[in-house]
Amino acid sequence: MTTHSPRIVVGYDGSADAEAALAWAAETARAQKQPVDVVIVASQLDPLIGRYRAQDDQAAAQRRDAALQRLEDLDVAESSVEICHGAPVPELIRASTGASMLVVGSTGHGLTTGTLTGSVSQHVARHAACPVVAVRPQRSPHARRIVVGVDGSAESRRALQFACERALSTGESITAIHGYTSLSTRMLTLDPSGTGSIARRIAEADTFVADICAGLAIEYPGVEIQPEAIPVRAGQVLVDASAAADLVVVGTRGRDAFAELLLGSVSQHLLHHAQCPVAVVR
């Protein structure tokens, strides 16, 4: 593992999704001038015994050689490849310490096919020590827009800051979306009596997200940030917006986390349904 910081860590298992994750990480590394560290977890789940067992060292070495060749082909200036042994989730979480982000494929045949309790990408998104990017297929390959879910929570602010930092080096525009419904915690806070007009609720939501963006616009004057408040549940509106984006960014939890958990959190919903890569920021 390289000693430089920050660095981009990539979970790699040789699958097509892992190849996509490595390509995405390489592009980001070139734009942000960061090294790439590839982690190969040489283990697999044995369904007969219900735990992980070591893979053939030769297979792990073949994946290492393939990763090194891909890094060369992708013109990554500074990189390393590490083979480790153990269960994928703990090993990737360990590797995330001190990293700028951890990048994984949305599925795979070794690292990300899933465990008895859920997919690797979902688990590392909850517990990694850095932002996690799950590279899903991008519906609009020429899109240059980052979509960020905002709700006023500290985590959503960090998500917006993450997007702004990326946009500084990539030139992408940012759309900050506040998704809400008339029954959301945010709307009840704005109008606890429930007697306000729909027009007033919409205006308050528009002001709410505009104020959030105004603060970040001062901090990042070179970044274009467009605020949008849409009266649709956050998970769905962000999935819809991801169809015309090249990255969607959310926090792991938000102001309405309890309500969202009834249907699955926004971040977990996006990991399953987004139409572009997803970044989950703690």
C-alpha positions in Angstrom: 0.0 0.0 0.0 1.3 3.4 -0.8 2.0 5.9 2.0 0.7 9.0 0.1 -2.5 10.6 1.4 -5.1 11.2 0.3 -5.4 8.2 -2.0 -8.2 6.4 -3.8 -8.7 2.7 -2.8 -10.3 0.3 -5.2 -11.7 -3.1 -4.4 -10.9 -5.4 -7.3 -11.9 -9.0 -8.1 -11.4 -9.1 -11.8 -15.1 -8.9 -12.7 -16.5 -6.6 -15.3 -17.9 -4.4 -12.5 -14.6 -4.2 -10.8 -13.0 -3.2 -14.1 -15.5 -0.4 -14.3 -14.7 0.7 -10.8 -11.0 0.7 -11.6 -11.6 2.8 -14.7 -13.7 5.3 -12.8 -11.1 5.5 -10.0 -8.3 6.1 -12.6 -10.2 8.9 -14.3 -10.9 10.5 -10.9 -7.2 10.1 -9.8 -6.0 11.8 -13.0 -8.4 14.8 -12.4 -7.7 15.1 -8.7 -4.0 14.1 -8.9 -4.2 11.3 -6.4 -2.6 7.8 -6.3 -4.7 4.7 -6.7 -4.3 1.7 -4.3 -5.9 -1.6 -5.5 -7.0 -4.1 -2.9 -7.6 -7.7 -3.9 -9.2 -9.8 -1.2 -8.1 -13.4 -1.7 -11.0 -15.1 -0.1 -14.4 -16.4 -1.1 -17.6 -17.5 0.6 -18.0 -21.3 1.0 -21.7 -21.9 1.0 -21.2 -25.3 2.6 -19.6 -24.0 5.7 -21.0 -20.5 5.7 -17.7 -18.7 6.1 -14.8 -17.4 4.0 -11.9 -19.6 2.9 -8.7 -18.7 1.2 -8.6 -18.8 -2.6 -5.8 -20.3 -4.6 -2.8 -18.0 -4.4 -2.2 -18.4 -8.1 -5.7 -17.0 -8.8 -5.0 -14.0 -6.6 -1.7 -13.4 -8.3 -3.4 -13.5 -11.7 -5.8 -10.8 -10.6 -2.9 -8.7 -9.3 -1.2 -9.0 -12.7 -4.4 -8.0 -14.4 -4.9 -5.0 -12.1 -1.3 -3.9 -12.7 -1.8 -4.1 -16.5 -5.1 -2.2 -16.3 -3.4 0.6 -14.2 -0.7 0.9 -16.8 -3.3 1.0 -19.6 -5.3 3.6 -17.8 -2.2 5.8 -17.4 -2.3 6.0 -13.6 0.9 7.8 -12.6 1.1 6.4 -9.1 -0.4 3.2 -7.9 0.0 0.0 -5.9 -1.8 -3.4 -5.7 -2.2 -5.3 -2.4 -3.4 -8.9 -1.9 -4.9 -9.5 1.5 -6.7 -12.5 3.0 -9.9 -12.5 5.0 -13.6 -11.6 4.6 -14.1 -8.8 2.0 -16.0 -6.3 4.1 -13.5 -6.0 7.1 -10.5 -6.0 4.7 -12.0 -3.2 2.6 -13.0 -1.2 5.7 -9.5 -1.6 7.0 -8.1 -0.3 3.7 -10.4 2.7 3.8 -8.6 4.3 6.7 -6.9 7.4 5.6 -8.2 7.2 2.0 -10.0 10.0 0.2 -12.6 7.4 -1.1 -13.2 3.7 -1.5 -14.4 2.6 -4.9 -16.2 -0.7 -5.6 -18.3 -2.2 -8.4 -22.0 -2.6 -7.8 -21.7 -6.4 -8.2 -19.0 -8.9 -8.9 -17.9 -12.5 -8.7 -15.6 -12.3 -5.7 -15.7 -9.1 -3.7 -19.2 -7.9 -4.4 -21.4 -10.8 -5.2 -22.7 -10.4 -1.6 -22.5 -12.1 1.7 -25.1 -13.9 3.8 -26.2 -10.6 5.2 -26.1 -8.3 2.1 -23.8 -7.0 -0.6 -20.3 -5.8 0.1 -21.0 -2.4 -1.4 -23.9 -1.9 1.0 -21.8 -2.9 4.0 -18.8 -0.8 3.2 -21.0 2.2 2.5 -22.3 2.0 6.1 -19.0 1.4 7.8 -16.0 2.6 5.8 -13.8 5.3 7.2 -14.1 7.4 4.0 -16.7 8.1 1.3 -17.6 5.0 -0.7 -18.3 5.1 -4.5 -20.3 2.2 -6.0 -19.8 2.4 -9.7 -23.1 1.6 -11.4 -23.7 1.8 -15.2 -24.2 5.4 -16.3 -27.4 5.9 -18.4 -26.2 9.2 -19.9 -22.5 8.6 -20.8 -21.9 12.2 -21.8 -23.5 13.8 -18.7 -21.2 16.2 -16.7 -23.5 16.9 -13.8 -23.2 15.8 -10.1 -26.5 15.3 -8.3 -26.4 15.8 -4.5 -29.2 14.9 -2.1 -29.6 17.7 0.6 -31.8 17.8 3.6 -30.0 20.1 6.1 -28.3 17.4 8.0 -24.5 17.5 8.7 -24.0 14.5 6.5 -25.8 16.0 3.6 -23.6 19.1 3.9 -20.5 16.9 3.8 -22.0 15.2 0.7 -22.3 18.6 -0.9 -18.8 19.5 0.1 -17.5 16.2 -1.4 -19.2 17.1 -4.7 -17.8 20.6 -4.7 -14.3 19.4 -4.1 -14.7 17.0 -7.0 -16.2 19.7 -9.3 -13.2 22.0 -8.6 -11.0 19.6 -10.5 -13.4 18.2 -13.0 -15.5 21.2 -14.0 -18.8 19.3 -13.5 -21.9 21.3 -12.5 -23.8 20.4 -9.3 -27.5 20.1 -8.8 -28.4 20.1 -5.1 -31.8 18.4 -4.7 -34.1 18.5 -1.7 -36.7 15.8 -2.1 -39.7 16.1 0.3 -43.3 15.0 0.7 -46.2 16.7 2.6 -45.7 14.1 5.4 -42.0 14.5 5.8 -40.3 15.6 9.0 -39.0 18.7 7.2 -42.5 19.7 6.1 -44.0 19.1 9.5 -41.3 21.3 11.0 -42.1 24.1 8.6 -45.8 23.9 9.2 -46.7 21.8 12.3 -50.3 22.8 12.2 -50.8 21.3 8.7 -52.9 24.3 7.7 -50.4 26.1 5.4 -51.0 26.2 1.7 -49.2 24.0 -0.8 -47.8 27.2 -2.3 -46.3 28.2 1.0 -44.7 24.8 1.6 -43.2 24.8 -1.9 -41.8 28.4 -1.3 -40.3 27.4 2.0 -38.7 24.3 0.6 -37.2 26.4 -2.3 -35.8 28.9 0.2 -34.5 26.0 2.4 -32.4 24.4 -0.3 -31.3 27.8 -1.8 -29.9 28.9 1.5 -27.9 25.6 1.8 -26.4 26.2 -1.6 -25.7 29.8 -1.0 -23.4 29.0 1.9 -21.4 26.5 -0.2 -21.3 28.9 -3.2 -19.4 31.3 -1.0 -17.0 28.5 0.0 -16.6 27.3 -3.6 -17.0 30.3 -5.8 -15.7 28.5 -9.0 -18.4 25.8 -8.8 -21.8 26.0 -10.4 -24.5 24.9 -7.8 -28.1 24.7 -8.9 -30.7 24.3 -6.0 -33.9 22.3 -6.6 -36.7 21.4 -4.2 -39.0 18.7 -5.5 -42.1 17.4 -3.7 -41.2 13.7 -4.2 -39.7 11.3 -1.7 -35.9 11.8 -1.7 -34.9 8.3 -2.8 -37.2 8.3 -5.8 -36.3 11.9 -6.9 -32.6 11.2 -6.7 -32.9 8.0 -8.8 -34.9 9.9 -11.4 -32.3 12.7 -11.4 -29.4 10.2 -11.7 -30.5 9.3 -15.2 -29.0 12.6 -16.4 -26.0 12.7 -14.1 -22.5 11.1 -14.0 -22.5 10.9 -10.2 -25.1 11.1 -7.4 -23.9 11.9 -3.9 -25.7 11.4 -0.6 -25.0 11.0 3.1 -25.3 7.7 4.9 -28.0 9.1 7.1 -30.1 12.3 6.9 -32.6 14.4 8.8 -35.5 12.1 7.7 -33.5 8.9 8.2 -36.1 7.3 10.5 -38.9 7.8 8.0 -36.8 6.6 5.1 -35.8 3.4 7.0 -39.4 2.2 6.7 -38.8 1.8 3.0 -35.0 1.5 3.1 -32.6 4.4 3.5 -32.0 6.8 0.7 -28.4 5.7 0.3 -29.3 2.0 0.2 -32.1 2.7 -2.3 -29.6 4.5 -4.6 -27.1 1.7 -4.3 -29.7 -0.6 -5.8 -31.4 1.7 -8.3 -29.3 4.7 -9.3 -28.6 5.1 -13.0 -25.0 6.3 -12.5 -22.2 5.8 -10.0 -23.2 6.6 -6.3 -21.0 8.2 -3.7 -22.1 7.7 0.0 -20.5 10.2 2.3 -20.3 9.8 6.1 
